[in-house]
Amino acid sequence: MAITMPKKKTTAAIDQAAADAFIAGAPDSIAPKARGVKKGNKQQISLTIAPGLLLKIDELAEQLGQSRAALIHMKI
């Protein structure tokens, strides 16, 4: 019976997996949750606008025959 050398273990893959798991476990690694309501491929949000500006937006939307939301979306 011959004496053989033990095979070297490749720890690079094991170390990388452990590092990835450690990083993923960090509290700041979690992606922020989307706020608002998803409607189709759009995200509903809440927006606060000064009353004077809102009046101007409503007047322009009426002149163009569009909704307030459509006008704001188009202008953004």
C-alpha distances in whole Angstrom, upper triangle without the diagonal:
4,7,9,13,15,17,21,23,27,29,32,33,33,35,37,38,38,41,43,43,44,47,48,48,51,54,56,53,55,57,61,63,65,69,71,72,70,72,71,69,71,71,74,75,78,80,83,86,89,92,94,91,91,94,94,91,92,95,93,91,95,96,93,93,89,88,87,83,84,86,83,80,82,83,79
4,6,10,12,15,18,21,24,27,30,31,31,33,35,36,36,39,40,41,42,45,46,47,49,53,54,51,53,56,59,61,64,67,70,70,68,71,69,68,70,70,73,74,76,78,81,84,87,90,92,89,89,92,92,89,91,93,91,89,93,94,91,91,88,86,85,82,82,84,81,78,80,81,77
4,7,9,13,16,18,22,24,27,28,28,30,32,33,33,36,38,38,39,42,43,44,46,50,51,49,51,53,57,59,61,65,68,68,66,69,68,66,68,68,71,71,74,76,79,82,85,88,90,87,86,90,89,86,88,91,89,87,91,92,89,89,86,84,83,80,80,82,79,76,78,79,75
4,6,9,12,15,18,21,24,25,25,27,29,30,30,33,35,35,36,39,40,41,43,47,48,45,47,50,53,55,58,61,64,65,63,66,64,62,64,64,67,68,71,73,75,78,81,84,86,83,83,86,86,83,85,88,86,84,87,89,86,86,82,81,80,76,76,78,76,73,74,75,72
4,6,9,12,15,18,20,22,22,23,26,27,27,29,32,32,33,36,37,38,40,44,45,42,45,47,51,53,55,59,62,62,61,63,62,60,62,61,65,65,68,70,72,75,78,81,83,80,80,84,83,80,82,85,83,81,85,86,83,83,80,78,77,73,74,75,73,70,71,72,69
4,6,9,12,15,18,19,19,20,23,24,24,26,28,29,30,32,34,34,37,40,41,39,41,44,47,49,52,55,58,59,57,60,59,57,59,58,61,62,65,67,69,72,75,78,80,77,77,80,80,77,79,82,80,78,82,83,80,80,77,75,74,70,71,72,70,67,69,69,66
4,6,9,12,15,16,16,18,20,21,22,24,26,27,28,30,31,32,35,38,39,37,39,41,45,46,49,53,56,56,54,57,56,54,56,55,58,59,62,64,67,69,72,76,77,74,74,77,77,74,76,79,77,75,78,80,77,77,73,72,71,67,67,69,67,64,65,66,63
4,6,9,12,13,13,15,17,18,19,21,23,24,25,27,29,30,32,35,36,34,36,38,42,44,47,50,53,54,52,55,54,52,53,53,56,56,59,61,64,66,69,73,74,71,71,75,74,71,73,76,74,72,76,77,74,75,71,69,68,65,65,67,64,61,63,63,60
4,6,9,10,10,12,14,15,15,18,20,20,21,24,25,26,28,32,33,30,32,35,38,40,43,47,50,50,49,51,50,48,50,49,53,53,56,58,60,63,66,69,71,68,68,71,71,68,70,73,71,69,73,74,71,71,68,66,65,61,62,63,61,58,60,60,57
4,6,7,8,9,11,12,14,15,17,18,19,21,23,24,26,30,30,28,30,32,36,38,40,44,47,48,46,49,47,45,47,46,50,50,53,55,57,60,63,66,68,65,65,68,68,65,67,70,68,66,70,71,68,68,65,63,62,58,59,60,58,55,56,57,54
4,6,5,6,8,10,10,12,14,15,16,18,20,21,23,26,27,25,27,29,33,35,38,41,44,45,44,47,46,44,45,44,47,48,50,52,55,58,61,64,66,63,62,66,66,63,65,68,66,64,68,69,66,66,63,61,60,56,57,58,56,53,55,55,52
4,5,5,6,9,10,10,12,14,15,16,18,20,21,25,25,23,25,27,31,33,36,39,42,43,42,45,44,41,43,42,45,45,48,50,52,55,58,61,63,60,60,63,63,60,62,65,63,61,65,66,63,64,60,59,57,54,54,55,53,50,52,52,49
4,5,5,6,9,10,11,12,14,15,16,18,20,24,24,21,23,25,29,31,34,37,40,41,39,42,41,39,40,40,43,43,46,48,51,53,57,60,61,58,58,62,61,58,60,63,61,59,63,64,61,61,58,56,55,52,52,53,51,48,50,50,47
4,5,5,6,9,10,11,12,14,15,17,19,23,23,21,23,25,29,31,33,37,40,41,39,42,41,40,41,40,43,43,46,48,51,54,57,60,62,59,58,62,62,59,61,64,62,60,64,65,62,62,59,57,56,52,53,54,52,49,51,52,48
4,5,5,6,9,10,10,12,14,15,17,21,21,19,22,24,27,30,33,36,39,40,39,42,42,39,41,40,42,43,45,47,49,52,55,58,60,57,57,61,60,58,60,63,61,59,63,64,62,62,58,56,55,51,52,54,51,48,50,50,47
4,5,5,6,9,10,10,12,14,16,19,19,17,19,21,25,27,30,33,36,37,36,39,38,36,37,36,39,40,42,44,47,49,52,55,57,54,54,58,57,54,56,59,58,56,59,61,58,58,55,53,52,48,49,50,47,45,47,47,43
4,5,5,6,9,10,10,12,15,18,19,16,18,20,24,26,28,32,35,36,34,37,37,35,36,35,38,38,41,43,46,48,52,55,57,54,53,57,57,54,56,59,57,55,58,60,57,57,54,52,51,47,48,49,47,44,46,47,43
4,5,5,6,9,10,11,13,17,18,15,17,20,24,26,29,32,35,36,35,38,38,36,37,36,39,39,41,43,46,49,52,55,57,54,54,57,57,54,56,60,58,56,60,61,59,59,55,53,52,48,49,51,48,45,47,48,44
4,5,5,6,9,10,11,15,15,13,16,18,22,24,27,30,34,35,34,37,37,35,36,34,37,37,39,41,43,46,49,52,54,52,51,55,55,52,54,57,56,54,58,59,57,57,53,51,50,46,47,48,45,43,45,45,42
4,5,5,6,9,10,14,14,11,13,15,19,21,24,27,31,32,31,34,33,31,32,31,34,34,36,38,41,44,47,50,52,49,49,52,52,49,51,54,53,51,54,56,53,54,50,48,47,43,44,45,42,40,42,42,39
4,6,5,6,9,12,13,11,12,15,19,21,24,27,30,31,30,34,33,32,33,31,34,34,36,38,41,44,47,50,52,50,49,53,53,50,52,55,53,52,55,57,54,54,50,48,47,43,44,46,43,41,43,44,40
4,6,5,7,11,12,10,12,16,19,21,24,27,31,32,32,35,35,33,34,32,35,34,36,38,40,44,47,50,52,49,49,53,53,50,52,55,54,52,55,57,55,55,51,49,47,44,45,47,43,41,44,44,40
4,5,5,9,9,7,10,13,16,19,22,25,28,30,29,33,33,31,31,29,32,31,33,35,37,40,43,47,49,46,46,49,49,47,49,52,50,49,52,54,52,52,48,46,44,41,42,43,40,38,41,41,37
4,6,8,9,6,7,10,14,16,19,22,25,27,26,30,30,28,28,27,29,29,31,33,36,39,42,45,47,44,44,48,48,45,47,50,49,47,50,52,50,50,46,44,42,39,40,41,38,36,39,39,35
4,6,9,7,8,12,14,16,20,23,26,28,27,31,32,30,30,28,30,30,32,34,36,39,43,45,48,45,45,48,49,46,48,51,50,48,52,54,51,51,48,45,43,40,42,43,40,38,41,41,37
4,6,5,8,11,13,16,19,22,25,27,27,31,32,30,30,28,30,29,30,32,34,37,40,43,46,43,43,47,47,44,46,50,49,47,50,52,50,50,47,44,42,39,41,42,39,37,40,39,36
4,6,6,10,11,13,17,19,22,25,25,29,30,29,28,25,27,26,27,29,31,34,37,40,43,40,40,44,44,42,44,47,46,44,48,50,48,48,44,42,40,36,38,39,36,35,38,37,34
4,6,8,9,12,15,18,21,24,24,28,29,27,26,24,25,24,26,27,29,32,35,38,40,38,38,41,42,39,41,45,43,42,45,47,46,46,42,40,37,34,36,37,34,32,35,34,31
4,6,9,12,15,18,21,23,23,27,27,25,25,23,25,25,26,28,31,34,37,40,42,39,39,42,43,40,42,45,44,42,46,48,45,46,42,40,38,34,36,37,34,32,34,34,31
4,6,9,12,15,18,20,20,24,24,23,22,20,22,22,24,26,28,32,35,38,40,37,37,40,41,38,40,43,42,40,43,45,43,43,39,37,35,32,33,35,32,30,33,33,29
4,6,9,12,16,17,17,21,21,19,19,17,19,19,21,23,26,29,32,35,37,34,34,37,37,35,36,40,38,37,40,42,40,40,36,34,32,28,30,31,28,26,29,29,25
4,6,9,13,15,15,19,20,18,17,15,16,16,18,20,22,25,29,31,34,31,30,34,34,32,33,37,36,34,37,39,37,37,34,31,29,26,28,29,26,24,27,27,23
4,6,10,12,12,16,17,16,15,12,14,14,16,18,21,25,28,30,33,30,29,33,33,30,32,35,34,32,35,38,36,36,32,29,27,24,26,28,24,23,26,27,23
4,7,9,9,13,14,13,12,9,10,10,13,16,19,22,25,28,30,28,26,30,30,27,28,32,31,29,32,34,32,32,28,25,24,20,22,24,21,19,22,23,20
4,7,9,12,15,14,12,8,8,8,10,13,16,19,22,25,27,25,23,27,28,25,26,30,29,27,30,32,31,30,26,23,21,18,21,22,19,18,22,22,19
4,7,10,13,13,10,7,5,5,8,11,14,17,21,23,25,23,21,25,26,23,23,27,26,24,27,30,28,27,23,20,19,15,18,20,17,16,20,21,18
4,6,10,11,9,6,5,7,10,13,17,20,23,24,27,25,22,26,27,23,23,27,27,24,26,29,27,26,22,19,18,15,17,20,18,16,20,21,19
4,6,7,6,4,6,9,12,15,19,22,25,27,29,26,24,27,28,24,25,28,27,24,27,29,27,26,22,20,19,15,17,20,18,16,19,21,19
4,6,5,6,7,10,14,16,20,22,26,27,29,26,23,26,27,23,23,26,25,22,24,27,25,23,20,17,17,14,15,18,17,14,17,20,18
4,6,8,10,14,17,19,23,25,29,29,31,28,26,29,29,25,25,28,27,23,26,28,25,24,20,18,19,15,16,19,18,15,18,21,19
4,7,10,13,17,19,23,24,28,29,31,28,26,29,28,25,25,28,26,23,26,28,25,24,21,19,19,15,15,18,17,14,16,19,17
4,7,10,13,15,19,21,24,26,27,24,22,25,25,21,22,25,23,21,24,26,23,22,18,17,16,12,13,15,14,11,14,16,14
4,6,10,12,16,18,22,24,26,23,21,24,24,21,22,25,24,21,24,27,24,24,20,17,16,13,14,16,14,12,15,17,14
4,7,10,13,16,20,21,23,20,18,21,22,19,19,23,22,19,22,25,23,22,18,15,14,11,13,15,13,11,15,16,14
4,6,10,13,17,18,21,18,16,20,21,17,18,22,21,19,22,25,23,23,19,16,14,11,14,15,12,12,16,16,14
4,7,10,14,15,18,16,14,17,19,16,17,21,21,19,22,24,23,23,20,16,14,12,15,16,13,13,17,17,15
4,6,10,12,15,12,11,15,16,13,15,18,18,17,20,22,22,22,19,16,12,11,14,14,11,12,16,15,13
4,7,9,12,10,9,13,14,13,14,18,18,18,20,22,22,23,20,17,13,13,16,16,13,15,18,16,15
4,6,8,7,6,10,11,10,12,15,15,15,18,20,20,21,18,16,12,13,16,14,11,14,17,15,14
4,6,5,6,9,10,11,12,14,16,16,18,20,21,22,20,18,14,16,18,16,14,17,19,17,17
4,5,5,6,9,10,10,12,14,15,16,18,20,21,19,17,14,16,18,16,15,19,20,18,19
4,5,5,7,9,10,11,13,14,16,17,19,20,19,17,14,17,19,16,15,19,20,17,19
4,5,5,6,9,10,11,12,14,15,17,18,17,15,12,14,16,13,12,15,16,14,15
4,5,5,6,9,10,10,12,14,15,16,14,12,9,11,14,11,10,14,15,14,15
4,5,5,6,9,10,11,12,14,15,14,13,10,13,15,13,13,16,17,16,17
4,5,5,6,8,10,11,12,14,13,13,10,13,14,11,12,15,15,13,16
4,5,5,6,9,10,11,12,10,10,7,10,11,8,8,12,12,10,13
4,6,5,6,9,10,10,9,8,6,10,11,9,10,13,14,13,15
4,5,5,6,9,10,10,10,9,13,13,11,12,16,15,14,17
4,5,5,6,8,9,10,9,12,11,8,10,13,12,11,15
4,5,5,6,5,6,6,9,8,6,9,11,11,11,14
4,5,5,6,7,8,12,11,10,13,15,14,15,18
4,6,8,10,11,14,13,11,14,16,15,15,18
4,6,9,10,13,10,9,12,14,12,13,16
4,7,10,12,10,9,13,14,13,15,18
4,7,8,6,6,10,11,10,12,15
4,5,5,6,9,10,11,12,14
4,6,5,6,9,10,11,12
4,5,5,6,8,10,11
4,6,5,6,9,10
4,5,5,6,9
4,5,5,6
4,6,5
4,6
4
